[in-house]
Amino acid sequence: MNRRVQQTILVLSLMLLAVSPANSQPWWNPTASDAKANTAGGASALFSNTTGGGNTAFGYGALSNNTTGLGNTASGGNALRTNTTGSNNTASGAS
């Protein structure tokens, strides 16, 4: 295979990789927001949330067990991890 064909194949492969659906939404949710005004960044942050709204969680596992709690803010690894239905709580730092 000549060099020009190899370069073309490489460029096309990289273009396909860049637009691949598998790369568009990583499982760990780097930063996301939803219709209930929740914002999460970090693996498993707000993982179990169902109807809770106005929550902010940054860090691995932050508010990961929250289901219906409202207005919570958690920053740090596992911050407010055990909160499920509580509202208007704030926690900073790893727990």
C-alpha positions in Angstrom: 0.0 0.0 0.0 1.5 3.3 -0.9 2.0 6.2 1.6 -0.9 8.3 0.2 -3.4 5.6 0.7 -2.2 4.9 4.2 -2.5 8.6 5.1 -6.0 8.8 3.6 -7.1 5.7 5.6 -5.7 7.2 8.8 -7.4 10.5 8.3 -10.8 8.8 7.6 -10.4 6.5 10.6 -9.7 9.5 12.9 -12.7 11.4 11.5 -15.0 8.4 12.1 -13.6 8.0 15.6 -14.3 11.6 16.4 -18.0 11.5 15.5 -18.6 8.0 16.9 -21.8 7.8 19.1 -19.9 5.8 21.7 -17.6 8.8 22.3 -20.4 11.4 22.5 -21.8 10.5 26.0 -19.2 8.9 28.3 -20.7 6.7 31.1 -19.1 8.8 33.8 -20.9 12.0 33.0 -18.2 14.7 33.2 -20.8 17.5 33.5 -24.4 17.3 32.8 -27.6 19.1 33.5 -31.2 18.0 33.2 -34.8 19.4 32.9 -35.2 19.4 36.7 -32.3 21.9 37.0 -29.9 19.3 38.4 -26.2 19.6 37.6 -23.7 16.8 38.1 -20.0 16.3 37.4 -18.1 13.1 38.2 -18.7 9.4 38.1 -22.0 8.4 39.8 -22.8 11.9 40.8 -26.6 12.1 41.2 -26.8 8.5 39.9 -30.1 7.5 41.6 -31.9 10.8 41.2 -35.5 10.3 40.0 -37.6 13.4 40.8 -35.3 15.6 42.8 -34.6 19.0 41.4 -32.3 21.9 41.9 -29.4 19.7 43.1 -25.7 20.3 42.3 -23.2 17.5 42.8 -19.5 17.5 41.8 -17.1 14.6 42.7 -17.2 10.9 42.5 -20.4 9.6 44.1 -21.6 13.0 45.3 -25.4 12.8 46.0 -25.3 9.4 44.3 -28.2 8.0 46.4 -30.4 11.1 46.2 -33.8 10.2 44.7 -36.3 12.9 45.6 -34.2 15.5 47.6 -34.4 19.1 46.4 -31.9 22.0 46.5 -28.9 20.0 47.8 -25.3 21.0 47.0 -22.5 18.4 47.3 -18.8 19.0 46.4 -16.2 16.3 46.9 -15.9 12.5 46.7 -19.0 10.8 48.1 -20.3 14.1 49.6 -23.9 13.6 50.8 -23.7 10.1 49.4 -26.2 8.8 51.9 -28.8 11.5 51.4 -31.9 10.1 49.7 -34.8 12.4 50.3 -33.4 15.3 52.3 -33.6 18.8 51.0 -31.5 22.0 51.2 -28.3 20.3 52.5 -24.8 21.4 51.7 -21.6 19.4 52.0 -18.0 20.1 50.9 -15.1 17.8 51.0 -14.6 14.0 50.7 -16.6 11.9 53.1 
